[in-house]
C-alpha cells in the first residue's frame, strides 16, 4: 500500500512539474496554436 501511495504522489509531482516546465519552455497550447499571421487584438 505504501508503494502505491508513493507512486501516486510521484506521478502528481512529475505531472505538475512537467506542466510548469513545458509552459516555461513555450510549449503551451496558446503559444503553439497561434502564428505570426493571426491577429487576436483587432
ChimeraX attribute file (.defattr): number of C-alpha atoms within 10 A of each C-alpha:
attribute: neighborCount
match mode: 1-to-1
recipient: residues
	/A:1	6
	/A:2	6
	/A:3	8
	/A:4	9
	/A:5	10
	/A:6	11
	/A:7	12
	/A:8	11
	/A:9	12
	/A:10	12
	/A:11	12
	/A:12	12
	/A:13	12
	/A:14	11
	/A:15	12
	/A:16	11
	/A:17	11
	/A:18	12
	/A:19	14
	/A:20	12
	/A:21	13
	/A:22	11
	/A:23	13
	/A:24	10
	/A:25	9
	/A:26	11
	/A:27	14
	/A:28	14
	/A:29	9
	/A:30	10
	/A:31	10
	/A:32	9
	/A:33	9
	/A:34	11
	/A:35	9
	/A:36	5
	/A:37	6
	/A:38	9
	/A:39	8
	/A:40	6
	/A:41	4
	/A:42	4
